[in-house]
Each structure stands twice: as structure tokens, then as C-alpha cells.
Amino acid sequence: NFWEELASVDLSGGAADTLDATFTAKKYLWIQYFTKATGGTVIDGFRVGNSTIDTSANYSYRRSPNGGADGTFTSKDVYAVGAGAIQTGEVAIGNIFIINNASNEKLLIGNTMLAEAAGSANAPSRKESVAKWVNTSNQIDIVRLQNSTGTGDMGTETIMKVWGSD
């Protein structure tokens, strides 16, 4: 198999705004996540780093909701990959693929889905995005799934897996 599981983390110990995974750096990374909002809204975003999470304005990205016009975001302190505001009880899933060469900017591509309200009368939302992290001296070896600007928490059902390959 091309992919090796590098980390599997969850919030089974309690709802929170962040979930970190550390792992041995690999040239290719695949991050999968599932989150369910509790106590308000969650806006799912990502930060990455080498040994510590980079919270500086070193991210830029472009995203398109539901096949619509895209928006461009530069010099940001988070990669807002999410499909939208996740309301209490709603769930979102995502996949992010990363080229993780130490001497190049890290390139990311993400696909996310927000289930929206329950029932067949409510269609899910999707978002496609591309991003970069401008670090050109280190490989990513830590990632953070976080509630970027929402009023609630990611619930105890939240899980994140990191896969990698050289």
C-alpha cells in the first residue's frame, strides 16, 4: 500500500476547539477528518508546522463552494478549508493532500463536505480548495484541525487521521 498511517487522534476525552497530530514527516501527506459541532457553530480550518504549529500569516488559499465562484485569501494565519459553518449536531468530513518537500512551499488540495440539517430535504454542501504554506526549510510534522472562528466546539466524535508516504 502506498499510504502508511502516521497518526490517529480524536476528541473522545472531551469537546475542544483544536485537535493536533504529530508524526514522522513524509514527502506526501493525506489528512482525513470528521467533526461534529456542539454548543454552537464550528468553522473547520487547518494549521501546520514543524515541531510547533505555525500561527503566523504564512498561508494562502483559494476555495470554491458548491461549484460556484472562487475566493482568494492571502497572508492568512489559518487554511480555512471547511465547507461552511457547521451548526450544533451537524457533521463535516474532509480530505487534504499535501506535497511536503522541505525545500519548497508546501502545496495542499482539499475537498470538504458539510452534511447540513438532517433529512433528504436538505442537500449537503461541498467546498474545493487549494492552498500553500510558505515554509521552504522544513517538512510538516504536525497538523492542527481547529475551530477557526465558530462559537461552539468540535464534539467528542471528532477524529483526524494522517497518512503518509515517501
C-alpha positions in Angstrom: 0.0 0.0 0.0 1.3 3.5 -0.9 -0.1 5.1 2.3 1.1 4.4 5.8 -0.9 5.5 8.8 1.2 8.1 10.7 -1.3 9.3 13.3 -4.8 8.8 14.5 -6.2 11.3 17.1 -9.7 12.1 18.4 -11.6 14.2 20.9 -13.1 11.2 22.8 -11.8 12.8 26.0 -13.9 15.9 25.6 -15.1 18.6 23.1 -12.5 21.2 22.2 -11.5 23.9 19.6 -8.3 22.2 18.5 -7.0 18.7 17.7 -3.3 18.2 17.0 -1.5 15.2 15.4 2.3 14.8 15.4 4.1 12.3 13.2 7.2 11.4 11.3 7.5 13.7 8.2 6.9 12.1 4.8 7.1 13.5 1.3 3.3 13.0 0.7 0.6 13.5 3.3 -3.1 12.7 3.3 -5.2 14.1 6.2 -8.8 12.8 6.8 -11.1 14.3 9.3 -14.6 14.0 10.7 -16.1 16.6 13.1 -19.5 17.2 14.7 -20.3 20.6 16.1 -21.5 21.0 19.7 -22.7 24.1 21.6 -22.7 26.5 18.6 -21.0 26.7 15.2 -17.7 25.3 14.1 -15.6 26.7 11.2 -13.1 24.0 10.4 -9.6 25.1 9.5 -6.1 23.8 9.4 -2.7 24.9 10.6 0.6 23.0 10.1 4.1 23.2 11.2 7.5 21.7 12.0 7.7 20.8 15.7 5.2 23.6 16.5 2.1 24.9 14.8 2.7 27.9 12.6 0.2 30.6 13.7 1.7 33.4 11.6 0.3 34.8 8.3 2.1 32.1 6.2 -0.9 30.6 4.5 -2.7 31.5 1.2 -5.6 29.6 -0.4 -8.3 29.7 -2.9 -11.7 27.9 -2.5 -14.9 27.4 -4.3 -18.2 26.5 -2.5 -20.7 24.2 -4.3 -19.0 24.7 -7.7 -19.5 28.5 -7.5 -17.1 31.3 -8.0 -13.9 31.0 -6.1 -12.5 33.4 -3.5 -8.8 34.2 -2.9 -7.2 34.6 0.6 -3.6 35.6 1.1 -1.3 36.2 4.1 -3.7 34.3 6.4 -2.9 32.6 9.8 -5.0 29.6 9.0 -6.1 27.5 6.0 -9.9 27.7 6.2 -10.6 24.5 4.4 -14.2 24.0 5.7 -17.4 23.6 3.8 -19.1 26.3 5.9 -20.5 27.0 9.3 -21.1 23.6 11.0 -24.2 24.1 13.3 -24.7 22.1 16.5 -25.4 18.5 15.6 -24.2 18.8 12.0 -21.2 16.9 10.7 -18.4 17.7 8.2 -15.7 15.5 6.6 -12.6 16.4 4.7 -9.6 15.1 2.8 -6.4 17.2 2.3 -3.5 16.1 0.2 -0.1 17.7 0.7 3.2 17.7 -1.2 5.7 18.0 1.7 9.1 18.8 0.2 11.4 20.5 2.8 12.9 23.0 0.3 9.7 24.1 -1.4 6.4 25.8 -0.4 4.0 23.1 0.8 1.1 22.6 -1.7 -2.3 21.5 -0.4 -5.5 20.4 -2.0 -8.7 19.9 0.0 -12.2 18.6 -0.5 -14.7 19.0 2.3 -18.4 18.2 2.8 -20.9 19.6 5.3 -24.0 17.4 5.9 -26.2 20.4 6.7 -29.5 19.7 8.5 -30.8 16.1 8.8 -33.2 14.7 6.2 -33.4 14.2 2.5 -34.9 17.7 2.0 -31.5 19.2 2.9 -28.7 18.7 0.4 -25.1 18.7 1.7 -22.6 21.4 0.8 -19.1 20.9 -0.6 -16.0 23.0 -1.0 -12.9 22.5 -3.1 -9.8 24.4 -2.1 -6.1 24.7 -2.9 -3.5 26.2 -0.5 0.1 26.7 0.2 2.2 27.0 3.4 5.2 29.2 2.5 7.9 27.5 4.7 10.8 26.4 2.5 13.1 24.9 5.1 11.2 22.2 6.9 8.7 19.4 6.3 5.4 19.3 8.0 5.4 17.0 11.0 2.5 18.4 13.0 -1.1 19.4 11.9 -4.0 21.0 13.7 -7.6 20.7 12.9 -9.3 23.7 14.6 -12.5 25.7 15.1 -11.2 28.8 13.4 -13.9 31.4 14.2 -17.0 29.5 15.4 -18.8 29.9 18.7 -19.0 26.2 19.6 -16.6 23.3 19.9 -15.7 20.2 17.9 -17.5 17.4 19.6 -16.3 14.1 21.1 -17.0 12.3 17.8 -14.2 14.3 16.1 -11.4 12.3 14.6 -8.4 13.0 12.4 -6.1 10.6 10.6 -2.8 11.4 8.9 -1.4 9.1 6.3 2.0 9.5 4.6 4.4 8.1 2.0 7.9 8.8 0.6 
